[in-house]
Amino acid sequence: MAVGAGLLTDQQKQGLLAAALQNKGVAGSTPIDLRGLAGQYAQSPGFQPIPQPEQAPGLPAVAPPIAAPAPPPVPTTHDVTVVSTKKLASAKVLGVPPEEFGIERGARDIKTCNYCFHDVVTKTAAQLIAEGYDEAQIGSLIDYTGLTEIETLDRDTVSEHLSGDSAGGGVANAYGRLVKITEHYIRMDYEGTGRPELYQVVTGGDQGEVLRKDGKDCITTFDAMPFAYTTPVPQTHRFFGRSIADLVMATQREKTALKRGILDNLYLRNNPRVEVAEQNAGPNTLDDLLVSRPGGVVRTKQVGGVVWQTVPDVTSSIYPMMQYLDAELETRTGLSKQSQGLDANALQNQSATAAAQVFSASQMRMKLIARITGEGVRDIFALLHATIRKHGQQKQTVRLRNKWVPIDPRTWKERSDMTISVALGTGGKAQQFAQTMAIGNVQKEMAAAGKTNLVGDSELYNTAVELTRIMGHKNPDRFFKNPDAKDAQGNLVNPPPQPQPDPKTQAIRAKAEADKQAAVTAAQLDQQKATHQAQLDEQAAQNDFIHQQVSAQMQKELAHMKATLDARLKILDAHIRAAESAQAAQHRHEAHTATVHHAHERHHMDMTTAAAGLIAAAQAHDHGMAQRDADHKTEKSE
């Protein structure tokens, strides 16, 4: 039996681990030498080797058992949020103030001029550096304040350009200060090929130094001048025209002078000058006159020494002139009180046609200015189309005519024959509505005449859409259904109704159906009538039987009620008679009592009268006796 010296039993392993923990401690950080401990434990007296099975002859030696592989580590997972940023470019139109734009003197339009420039004064140093301009060059430019531009200062309402630090920059924030760069557009033979081309040159500040962008000089070729212009009143063979202010400025100055004259006249009438004779002026007279206040005192040497001058009223001659100037302003501008709806007297004693003619005539100049401005708008859209066609790099889905359609500017060709419609010259909304309604009436007459080959659902829908647009509604699908609309499968969403059958055949079928229905209805009515009559007869018999029973019962109840009432009447009559007798006796007793009482009262009155007579007689007797005694005493005294 062979002995394997390298294997330990479980008890031996536990003892080895306990010895290791006892020597080093559980929380010790010193590494444990397990091989040395195993050797020491093998030499100890309690070590017992594990017997190994005998090896069969002719077989290779059995290898020791292989330990199981360690489990793979648990993978570490993380929550990741992916943010995709997609930048979309858009073409924009920017209004350029006239003081920031310049053009060569002999130019007649922008398209054919040889030179023009644009001063960009709305960007900060940080914005220009972010666009790729050289930081050192931008830092060397001086601040832009706009203090030298009269138009800029006149346009300010809260003194934006008077602080010298309009962008919040300055020393504290050097990158937030406004700086001026100039974009020059010039036709020249820069490359020496003998063919002049249009170039854009960007310079900084008033020094005219060519700026660098992304390490290159800002000198690039351009396809066309990126400007469109318009003027209300063009001047023949000139680039610069006249504005409305140029037309009315002289007249406005005249009105200002007249109005100032009116105010001066009113001021003098309210506070006239004073005439004071030198012999009437005291030492305080001039001081009192120089202080003008209500209720003030003027001290003079004598009464009436101050004479107030009378200023004539000149307003009556100025007002007609101001009205004339107002009429002249209306003629020059085309903006009258009638067109603004302010003149209430203009519509008196006028028909609707005459008022409409006056209103249209007053708007002629405004419409002319709008048409001239539309030419500049057309140039703007031509530049927008060229910009989108040149820089469009991806396909987009846009809403066009109330439909979402894919648009790919990369597939656009150079449209030299494209026409841009400014939508001017078709009249006002009232005229457009009347014209479209006239077209609709003609279509209705054609449809009624059966001319479906000339007027169909699409034509009627187009007329309805045009009326909706004139009324100001942008979505005609809210009011009308598009007959040409299709679903995803290509089927019509709003198919036309089915064709109507032949009127004659339909009339015959309707008549036969009506006759059949009438016969069925007549039979049903006869059957219902017989059934109803039988029900009426049966109901009449039942009603007669019930009437007889009710009559007999009522007669019986009436007889019983009559007997009861008779008995009650007799009892009531007896009670009434007894009550009458008792009442008569009571009346007699009351009469006797009243008689006795009256006699007693009469006797009492007689006794009272007799007593009063006796008292009067006694008083008279006493009075007589007193008179006699008085007379007797008188006689004795005599």
VMD Tcl script that draws the C-alpha trace (Angstrom):
set ca {
  {0.00 0.00 0.00}
  {1.49 3.32 -1.03}
  {1.23 6.38 1.17}
  {0.62 9.88 -0.23}
  {2.48 12.42 1.85}
  {0.78 15.48 0.26}
  {-2.89 14.85 1.13}
  {-4.64 15.83 4.38}
  {-7.88 14.74 5.89}
  {-10.61 17.23 6.75}
  {-9.74 16.97 10.47}
  {-6.11 17.65 9.67}
  {-7.07 20.69 7.53}
  {-9.20 22.11 10.35}
  {-6.35 21.66 12.81}
  {-3.90 23.31 10.42}
  {-6.26 26.30 9.93}
  {-6.80 26.63 13.67}
  {-3.06 26.69 14.29}
  {-2.63 29.34 11.61}
  {-5.34 31.52 13.09}
  {-3.90 31.06 16.58}
  {-0.47 32.14 15.43}
  {-1.52 35.17 13.30}
  {-5.00 36.20 14.44}
  {-8.14 36.49 12.42}
  {-7.78 40.15 11.56}
  {-4.00 40.03 11.06}
  {-2.58 41.47 7.91}
  {0.61 39.26 7.90}
  {0.52 36.63 5.12}
  {0.26 32.97 6.31}
  {2.83 30.35 5.12}
  {0.54 27.38 4.62}
  {3.32 25.17 3.19}
  {5.49 25.63 6.30}
  {2.57 24.97 8.59}
  {1.72 21.80 6.61}
  {5.30 20.55 6.95}
  {5.29 21.20 10.69}
  {1.95 19.45 11.09}
  {3.20 16.41 9.06}
  {6.09 16.00 11.51}
  {3.76 16.20 14.51}
  {2.89 12.90 16.35}
  {-0.84 13.21 15.46}
  {-0.22 13.28 11.70}
  {-1.84 10.35 9.87}
  {-1.25 9.99 6.14}
  {-4.17 9.04 3.87}
  {-3.77 5.62 2.32}
  {-3.73 5.57 -1.48}
  {-5.16 2.75 -3.60}
  {-2.64 0.35 -5.08}
  {-1.70 0.87 -8.65}
  {-2.53 -1.96 -10.98}
  {0.41 -3.41 -12.89}
  {0.82 -2.05 -16.41}
  {-1.19 1.13 -15.75}
  {0.24 4.62 -15.50}
  {0.51 6.30 -12.19}
  {-2.65 7.99 -10.99}
  {-2.30 11.72 -10.85}
  {-3.49 13.60 -7.80}
  {-7.02 15.10 -8.06}
  {-7.25 18.49 -9.74}
  {-8.99 21.26 -7.86}
  {-12.20 22.69 -9.40}
  {-11.67 25.95 -11.34}
  {-12.78 29.18 -9.65}
  {-16.08 30.64 -10.87}
  {-15.74 33.54 -13.34}
  {-16.08 37.03 -11.86}
  {-19.48 38.68 -12.05}
  {-19.47 41.22 -14.91}
  {-19.91 44.87 -13.91}
  {-22.76 46.69 -15.65}
  {-23.37 50.43 -16.00}
  {-26.46 52.50 -16.94}
  {-25.53 54.66 -19.92}
  {-27.64 57.46 -21.42}
  {-26.77 58.31 -25.01}
  {-27.59 61.88 -26.03}
  {-27.72 62.62 -29.73}
  {-27.45 66.28 -30.72}
  {-28.68 67.26 -34.14}
  {-28.05 70.78 -35.38}
  {-30.47 72.23 -37.90}
  {-29.52 75.27 -39.92}
  {-32.06 77.85 -41.05}
  {-31.94 80.83 -43.37}
  {-32.93 84.13 -41.75}
  {-33.60 87.67 -42.91}
  {-32.03 90.53 -40.96}
  {-33.00 94.17 -41.30}
  {-30.01 96.43 -41.82}
  {-30.17 100.02 -40.47}
  {-29.32 102.58 -43.17}
  {-26.39 103.98 -41.18}
  {-24.73 100.53 -41.18}
  {-24.91 100.06 -44.96}
  {-23.00 101.77 -47.75}
  {-22.73 101.44 -51.51}
  {-20.66 103.00 -54.28}
  {-21.78 106.42 -55.45}
  {-22.60 105.53 -59.03}
  {-24.62 102.39 -58.21}
  {-28.18 102.08 -59.43}
  {-29.02 98.76 -57.79}
  {-27.36 96.19 -55.55}
  {-27.23 93.34 -58.06}
  {-24.98 95.17 -60.53}
  {-22.97 97.40 -58.19}
  {-19.21 96.90 -57.78}
  {-18.97 97.60 -54.09}
  {-21.10 97.72 -50.94}
  {-20.42 97.14 -47.27}
  {-22.20 96.34 -44.02}
  {-20.98 97.40 -40.56}
  {-21.78 94.61 -38.10}
  {-22.04 96.27 -34.67}
  {-24.31 93.85 -32.80}
  {-21.81 91.11 -31.93}
  {-19.57 90.89 -28.88}
  {-15.94 89.87 -28.86}
  {-16.84 86.48 -27.40}
  {-19.31 85.78 -30.22}
  {-16.79 86.67 -32.90}
  {-14.10 84.49 -31.27}
  {-16.60 81.62 -31.07}
  {-17.22 82.01 -34.81}
  {-13.51 81.39 -35.44}
  {-12.02 84.88 -35.74}
  {-8.50 85.43 -34.45}
  {-8.62 86.22 -30.75}
  {-5.63 88.59 -30.86}
  {-7.16 90.66 -33.65}
  {-10.54 90.84 -31.95}
  {-8.88 91.85 -28.68}
  {-7.06 94.72 -30.37}
  {-10.29 96.27 -31.72}
  {-11.67 99.29 -29.88}
  {-15.12 99.29 -28.30}
  {-18.08 100.31 -30.41}
  {-20.31 102.92 -28.75}
  {-22.27 104.42 -31.64}
  {-21.77 107.96 -30.35}
  {-20.75 109.21 -33.79}
  {-23.89 108.02 -35.60}
  {-26.68 110.61 -35.60}
  {-29.31 108.07 -36.70}
  {-28.30 105.68 -33.91}
  {-28.57 108.36 -31.25}
  {-31.93 109.57 -32.60}
  {-33.22 105.99 -32.52}
  {-32.32 105.56 -28.83}
  {-35.22 105.96 -26.41}
  {-33.43 105.32 -23.10}
  {-29.92 106.55 -24.00}
  {-28.59 103.10 -24.86}
  {-25.39 104.43 -26.44}
  {-24.54 107.16 -23.94}
  {-23.02 104.92 -21.26}
  {-19.98 103.84 -23.29}
  {-20.57 100.29 -22.06}
  {-23.71 99.32 -23.93}
  {-23.00 95.58 -23.98}
  {-22.01 95.21 -20.35}
  {-18.37 94.81 -21.31}
  {-15.55 97.22 -20.77}
  {-12.64 96.52 -18.46}
  {-14.62 94.19 -16.19}
  {-15.73 91.95 -19.08}
  {-13.50 92.35 -22.09}
  {-15.25 89.55 -23.97}
  {-18.69 91.09 -23.52}
  {-17.91 94.40 -25.22}
  {-19.30 95.29 -28.63}
  {-16.84 95.63 -31.46}
  {-17.36 96.64 -35.06}
  {-16.42 94.53 -38.04}
  {-17.17 95.44 -41.63}
  {-18.22 93.04 -44.37}
  {-17.08 94.38 -47.76}
  {-18.54 92.97 -50.97}
  {-16.40 93.97 -53.96}
  {-15.97 92.82 -57.55}
  {-12.26 92.53 -58.36}
  {-9.66 90.36 -60.10}
  {-8.09 89.12 -56.86}
  {-6.45 86.04 -58.36}
  {-5.18 87.79 -61.51}
  {-7.14 85.63 -63.98}
  {-8.50 88.61 -65.91}
  {-12.07 87.82 -64.79}
  {-13.35 89.88 -61.86}
  {-15.41 88.00 -59.31}
  {-17.44 88.96 -56.26}
  {-15.50 88.66 -52.99}
  {-16.38 89.13 -49.34}
  {-13.65 90.83 -47.30}
  {-14.08 91.18 -43.54}
  {-12.13 93.92 -41.75}
  {-12.10 94.95 -38.11}
  {-12.81 98.36 -36.61}
  {-11.92 101.59 -38.33}
  {-8.32 100.47 -39.08}
  {-9.39 98.35 -42.05}
  {-7.22 95.36 -41.08}
  {-8.31 92.15 -42.80}
  {-9.37 89.67 -40.13}
  {-8.38 86.02 -40.02}
  {-10.85 83.23 -39.46}
  {-9.74 79.67 -38.72}
  {-6.17 80.72 -39.58}
  {-7.07 82.14 -43.01}
  {-7.69 85.65 -44.27}
  {-11.37 86.48 -44.52}
  {-11.36 86.88 -48.30}
  {-13.88 84.49 -49.86}
  {-15.80 84.35 -53.12}
  {-19.52 85.03 -53.15}
  {-22.25 84.15 -55.65}
  {-24.38 87.29 -55.27}
  {-24.80 90.35 -53.13}
  {-26.62 89.15 -49.95}
  {-28.76 92.28 -49.75}
  {-32.20 93.29 -50.95}
  {-33.51 96.83 -50.76}
  {-36.65 98.83 -51.35}
  {-37.72 102.46 -51.08}
  {-41.23 103.96 -50.84}
  {-40.60 106.62 -53.49}
  {-37.97 105.59 -56.06}
  {-35.86 108.18 -57.79}
  {-35.20 107.68 -61.49}
  {-31.75 106.24 -62.25}
  {-30.71 106.45 -58.61}
  {-30.18 103.86 -55.89}
  {-31.39 105.99 -53.00}
  {-35.02 107.07 -53.14}
  {-37.15 109.22 -50.90}
  {-39.04 108.25 -47.79}
  {-42.44 109.43 -46.58}
  {-40.62 111.72 -44.15}
  {-38.89 113.44 -47.07}
  {-42.29 114.15 -48.62}
  {-43.92 115.60 -45.54}
  {-40.99 117.10 -43.63}
  {-41.24 120.57 -45.21}
  {-45.00 120.73 -44.69}
  {-44.60 119.50 -41.15}
  {-42.12 122.29 -40.41}
  {-44.65 124.80 -41.74}
  {-47.34 123.36 -39.49}
  {-44.93 123.54 -36.57}
  {-44.26 127.23 -37.22}
  {-47.99 127.99 -37.49}
  {-48.78 126.09 -34.30}
  {-46.02 127.90 -32.46}
  {-47.49 131.20 -33.68}
  {-50.89 130.18 -32.28}
  {-49.36 129.26 -28.95}
  {-47.32 132.48 -28.80}
  {-50.48 134.47 -29.52}
  {-52.35 132.68 -26.75}
  {-49.45 133.20 -24.35}
  {-49.41 136.95 -25.07}
  {-53.19 137.22 -24.68}
  {-53.05 135.43 -21.35}
  {-50.00 137.36 -20.14}
  {-49.79 140.62 -22.16}
  {-47.07 143.24 -21.95}
  {-47.50 146.34 -19.77}
  {-47.05 150.04 -20.58}
  {-45.89 152.17 -17.65}
  {-45.17 155.90 -17.89}
  {-41.93 157.00 -16.24}
  {-43.68 159.59 -14.07}
  {-46.03 156.86 -12.78}
  {-43.32 154.27 -12.03}
  {-42.18 154.00 -8.49}
  {-39.05 152.35 -7.10}
  {-40.90 148.99 -6.81}
  {-42.99 149.08 -9.99}
  {-40.51 147.28 -12.26}
  {-39.81 144.59 -9.64}
  {-43.53 143.93 -9.25}
  {-44.01 143.68 -13.04}
  {-41.10 141.26 -13.46}
  {-42.77 138.81 -11.06}
  {-45.91 137.61 -12.88}
  {-48.21 135.65 -10.61}
  {-52.00 135.41 -10.24}
  {-53.28 138.05 -7.85}
  {-49.94 139.86 -7.76}
  {-49.69 143.52 -6.71}
  {-48.14 146.26 -8.88}
  {-47.17 149.37 -6.91}
  {-47.28 152.70 -8.78}
  {-47.19 156.38 -7.82}
  {-50.78 156.97 -8.81}
  {-53.89 154.94 -9.67}
  {-54.13 153.91 -13.32}
  {-50.42 154.27 -13.96}
  {-50.22 150.77 -15.58}
  {-51.72 150.20 -19.05}
  {-52.07 146.56 -20.28}
  {-51.58 146.07 -24.00}
  {-54.34 144.36 -26.01}
  {-53.04 141.52 -28.22}
  {-55.19 140.72 -31.29}
  {-56.39 137.15 -31.91}
  {-54.67 135.72 -35.03}
  {-55.86 132.12 -34.69}
  {-58.81 132.70 -37.02}
  {-56.40 133.29 -39.90}
  {-54.03 130.41 -38.98}
  {-56.57 127.58 -38.72}
  {-57.57 127.66 -42.44}
  {-53.89 127.50 -43.38}
  {-53.37 124.47 -41.12}
  {-56.34 122.75 -42.75}
  {-54.80 123.45 -46.15}
  {-51.51 121.90 -44.98}
  {-53.39 118.83 -43.67}
  {-54.96 118.39 -47.10}
  {-51.55 118.70 -48.67}
  {-50.17 116.02 -46.33}
  {-53.04 113.70 -47.26}
  {-52.28 114.25 -50.95}
  {-48.58 113.50 -50.53}
  {-48.93 110.45 -48.31}
  {-52.27 109.03 -49.43}
  {-53.21 108.62 -45.76}
  {-56.45 110.54 -45.33}
  {-59.04 110.71 -42.58}
  {-61.48 108.82 -44.79}
  {-59.06 105.92 -45.23}
  {-58.52 105.82 -41.45}
  {-62.25 105.95 -40.71}
  {-61.94 109.27 -38.80}
  {-63.95 111.64 -40.99}
  {-67.59 111.27 -39.93}
  {-68.79 113.98 -42.34}
  {-67.40 112.20 -45.40}
  {-70.23 109.63 -45.45}
  {-73.10 112.09 -45.07}
  {-75.41 112.32 -48.08}
  {-73.29 109.81 -50.01}
  {-74.18 106.47 -51.47}
  {-72.24 103.32 -50.70}
  {-70.68 103.33 -54.17}
  {-69.48 106.93 -53.84}
  {-68.00 106.24 -50.41}
  {-66.24 103.14 -51.74}
  {-64.80 105.15 -54.63}
  {-63.47 107.83 -52.28}
  {-61.97 105.17 -50.02}
  {-60.30 103.40 -52.95}
  {-58.88 106.66 -54.31}
  {-57.38 107.52 -50.92}
  {-55.64 104.15 -50.82}
  {-54.07 104.38 -54.26}
  {-50.78 105.82 -53.01}
  {-50.58 103.33 -50.14}
  {-51.15 100.47 -52.56}
  {-48.49 101.88 -54.88}
  {-45.99 101.96 -51.99}
  {-46.96 98.41 -51.07}
  {-46.37 97.22 -54.65}
  {-42.97 98.93 -54.77}
  {-42.05 97.33 -51.41}
  {-43.15 93.99 -52.82}
  {-40.32 94.17 -55.35}
  {-37.85 94.19 -52.47}
  {-39.69 91.28 -50.84}
  {-39.35 89.33 -54.09}
  {-35.57 89.87 -54.03}
  {-35.48 88.65 -50.41}
  {-37.15 85.38 -51.33}
  {-34.86 84.93 -54.30}
  {-31.85 85.24 -51.97}
  {-33.45 82.82 -49.51}
  {-34.02 80.28 -52.26}
  {-30.41 80.56 -53.43}
  {-29.10 80.24 -49.84}
  {-31.18 77.14 -49.10}
  {-30.25 75.57 -52.42}
  {-26.54 76.17 -51.77}
  {-26.31 75.16 -48.11}
  {-29.10 72.60 -47.81}
  {-27.36 69.36 -46.80}
  {-30.19 67.05 -45.71}
  {-33.72 66.03 -46.46}
  {-36.50 67.47 -44.30}
  {-40.25 67.07 -44.01}
  {-42.08 70.37 -44.03}
  {-45.73 71.40 -44.09}
  {-46.65 72.79 -47.50}
  {-50.24 73.64 -48.44}
  {-51.52 71.82 -45.33}
  {-49.65 68.65 -46.32}
  {-46.44 67.15 -44.97}
  {-44.13 66.66 -47.92}
  {-40.43 65.70 -48.07}
  {-38.11 68.47 -49.30}
  {-34.51 67.87 -50.34}
  {-32.72 71.12 -51.35}
  {-29.81 69.05 -52.73}
  {-31.96 67.98 -55.66}
  {-32.96 71.52 -56.60}
  {-31.63 72.82 -59.85}
  {-30.73 76.36 -60.71}
  {-34.09 77.92 -61.40}
  {-33.33 80.79 -63.69}
  {-36.94 80.97 -64.91}
  {-38.56 80.83 -61.45}
  {-41.25 83.44 -60.76}
  {-41.86 84.75 -57.25}
  {-45.39 85.97 -56.62}
  {-45.71 88.73 -54.03}
  {-49.55 88.53 -54.07}
  {-50.14 92.24 -54.75}
  {-52.46 93.96 -57.18}
  {-55.46 91.63 -56.72}
  {-57.51 94.12 -54.67}
  {-58.66 94.03 -51.09}
  {-60.35 91.16 -49.32}
  {-63.81 92.42 -50.21}
  {-62.94 92.50 -53.91}
  {-61.25 89.10 -53.76}
  {-64.25 87.62 -51.98}
  {-66.67 89.08 -54.56}
  {-64.56 87.79 -57.47}
  {-64.27 84.30 -55.97}
  {-68.01 84.20 -55.28}
  {-68.65 85.13 -58.92}
  {-66.49 82.18 -59.99}
  {-68.42 79.95 -57.57}
  {-71.74 81.06 -59.07}
  {-70.53 80.23 -62.57}
  {-69.39 76.80 -61.35}
  {-72.76 76.22 -59.72}
  {-74.59 77.04 -62.95}
  {-72.34 74.69 -64.93}
  {-72.87 71.88 -62.42}
  {-76.64 72.42 -62.53}
  {-76.51 72.27 -66.34}
  {-74.75 68.88 -66.18}
  {-71.36 70.15 -67.37}
  {-69.47 67.83 -65.07}
  {-66.69 67.58 -67.65}
  {-65.92 71.27 -67.03}
  {-66.57 71.54 -63.28}
  {-65.84 68.69 -60.90}
  {-65.26 68.08 -57.20}
  {-61.68 69.34 -57.32}
  {-62.64 72.66 -58.91}
  {-65.43 73.23 -56.39}
  {-63.07 72.35 -53.55}
  {-60.47 74.83 -54.84}
  {-63.07 77.60 -54.88}
  {-64.12 76.78 -51.33}
  {-60.48 76.75 -50.19}
  {-59.88 80.17 -51.77}
  {-62.93 81.61 -50.02}
  {-61.71 80.19 -46.72}
  {-58.27 81.72 -47.24}
  {-59.74 85.14 -48.04}
  {-61.79 85.01 -44.83}
  {-58.58 84.53 -42.85}
  {-58.77 80.80 -42.00}
  {-55.49 78.97 -42.54}
  {-56.83 75.41 -42.44}
  {-59.64 74.82 -44.97}
  {-59.86 71.14 -43.97}
  {-61.86 72.25 -40.94}
  {-64.71 73.26 -43.26}
  {-64.33 71.19 -46.45}
  {-63.06 67.70 -47.28}
  {-60.42 67.32 -49.97}
  {-61.80 65.06 -52.73}
  {-58.27 64.14 -53.84}
  {-57.02 63.03 -50.38}
  {-55.79 59.40 -50.28}
  {-54.88 57.01 -47.47}
  {-51.72 54.92 -47.11}
  {-53.08 52.27 -49.52}
  {-53.77 54.85 -52.23}
  {-57.56 54.79 -51.84}
  {-59.63 57.95 -51.84}
  {-60.51 59.05 -48.33}
  {-63.59 60.97 -49.53}
  {-64.88 59.06 -52.60}
  {-67.64 60.62 -54.70}
  {-71.20 59.40 -54.09}
  {-72.69 56.63 -56.22}
  {-74.44 57.73 -59.45}
  {-78.20 58.13 -59.27}
  {-80.39 55.60 -61.27}
  {-82.64 56.52 -64.23}
  {-85.45 58.79 -63.00}
  {-88.13 56.99 -65.13}
  {-87.17 53.53 -63.93}
  {-86.97 54.80 -60.39}
  {-90.46 56.36 -60.76}
  {-91.98 53.05 -62.05}
  {-90.38 51.09 -59.21}
  {-91.56 53.63 -56.72}
  {-95.13 53.47 -58.08}
  {-95.25 49.64 -57.98}
  {-93.83 49.62 -54.50}
  {-96.39 52.25 -53.46}
  {-99.33 50.23 -54.93}
  {-98.16 47.07 -53.18}
  {-97.73 48.90 -49.95}
  {-101.18 50.49 -50.36}
  {-102.88 47.08 -50.82}
  {-101.14 45.64 -47.80}
  {-102.05 48.71 -45.81}
  {-105.75 48.49 -46.88}
  {-105.99 44.83 -45.84}
  {-104.39 45.60 -42.53}
  {-106.77 48.50 -42.01}
  {-109.86 46.32 -42.72}
  {-108.71 43.65 -40.30}
  {-107.94 46.23 -37.67}
  {-111.37 47.82 -38.22}
  {-113.25 44.50 -37.72}
  {-111.26 43.66 -34.64}
  {-111.84 47.12 -33.26}
  {-115.62 46.89 -33.90}
  {-115.86 43.57 -32.05}
  {-113.95 45.03 -29.14}
  {-116.33 48.02 -29.11}
  {-119.44 45.80 -29.01}
  {-118.08 43.70 -26.17}
  {-117.12 46.81 -24.28}
  {-120.63 48.30 -24.79}
  {-122.31 45.17 -23.31}
  {-120.02 45.26 -20.32}
  {-120.74 48.94 -19.84}
  {-124.56 48.36 -19.88}
  {-124.35 45.61 -17.22}
  {-122.15 47.71 -15.05}
  {-124.53 50.70 -15.48}
  {-127.53 48.67 -14.29}
  {-125.68 47.40 -11.23}
  {-124.49 50.86 -10.37}
  {-128.05 52.31 -10.78}
  {-129.62 49.75 -8.43}
  {-126.95 50.27 -5.82}
  {-127.33 54.03 -6.03}
  {-131.15 53.89 -5.61}
  {-130.77 51.68 -2.52}
  {-128.21 54.03 -1.02}
  {-130.42 57.05 -1.81}
  {-133.43 55.53 -0.02}
  {-131.35 54.79 3.05}
  {-129.90 58.28 3.04}
  {-133.41 59.80 2.70}
  {-134.73 57.91 5.71}
  {-131.73 58.91 7.77}
  {-132.12 62.55 6.82}
  {-135.87 62.57 7.68}
  {-135.20 61.21 11.16}
  {-132.47 63.77 11.70}
  {-134.76 66.57 10.50}
  {-137.50 65.62 13.01}
  {-135.03 65.58 15.90}
  {-133.63 68.90 14.77}
  {-137.20 70.42 14.57}
  {-137.92 69.33 18.16}
  {-134.67 70.84 19.36}
  {-135.47 74.08 17.56}
  {-138.92 74.37 19.15}
  {-137.54 73.71 22.63}
  {-134.87 76.31 22.06}
  {-137.50 78.86 20.90}
  {-139.62 78.26 24.03}
  {-136.64 78.66 26.32}
  {-135.62 81.79 24.51}
  {-139.20 83.30 24.85}
  {-139.21 82.62 28.59}
  {-135.82 84.21 28.92}
  {-137.05 87.27 27.02}
  {-140.07 87.64 29.35}
  {-137.87 87.38 32.45}
  {-135.48 89.92 31.08}
  {-138.40 92.30 30.32}
  {-139.80 92.00 33.90}
  {-136.38 92.54 35.38}
  {-135.90 95.64 33.24}
  {-139.33 97.03 34.32}
  {-138.56 96.56 37.99}
  {-135.16 98.14 37.60}
  {-136.67 101.10 35.75}
  {-139.25 101.68 38.52}
  {-136.57 101.50 41.17}
  {-134.44 104.03 39.33}
  {-137.45 106.33 38.88}
  {-138.25 106.19 42.62}
  {-134.62 106.94 43.41}
  {-134.71 109.95 41.14}
  {-137.94 111.22 42.76}
  {-136.39 110.90 46.20}
  {-133.31 112.70 45.04}
  {-135.42 115.53 43.58}
  {-137.45 115.89 46.82}
  {-134.28 115.95 48.91}
  {-132.83 118.62 46.68}
  {-136.03 120.73 47.12}
  {-135.89 120.44 50.87}
  {-132.23 121.44 50.89}
  {-133.00 124.46 48.71}
  {-135.92 125.51 50.95}
  {-133.71 125.17 54.02}
  {-131.02 127.26 52.40}
  {-133.60 129.91 51.41}
  {-134.99 129.94 54.94}
  {-131.53 130.34 56.40}
  {-130.73 133.08 53.97}
  {-134.00 134.88 54.83}
  {-133.30 134.62 58.54}
  {-129.80 135.96 58.06}
  {-131.18 138.87 56.04}
  {-133.70 139.64 58.74}
  {-131.03 139.65 61.41}
  {-128.93 141.96 59.32}
  {-131.84 144.31 58.80}
  {-132.67 144.22 62.53}
  {-129.09 145.07 63.46}
  {-129.14 147.92 60.99}
  {-132.24 149.35 62.45}
  {-130.80 149.21 65.99}
  {-127.69 151.00 64.94}
  {-129.67 153.81 63.45}
}
mol new
graphics top color blue
foreach p $ca { graphics top sphere $p radius 0.5 }
foreach p [lrange $ca 0 end-1] q [lrange $ca 1 end] { graphics top cylinder $p $q radius 0.2 }
display resetview
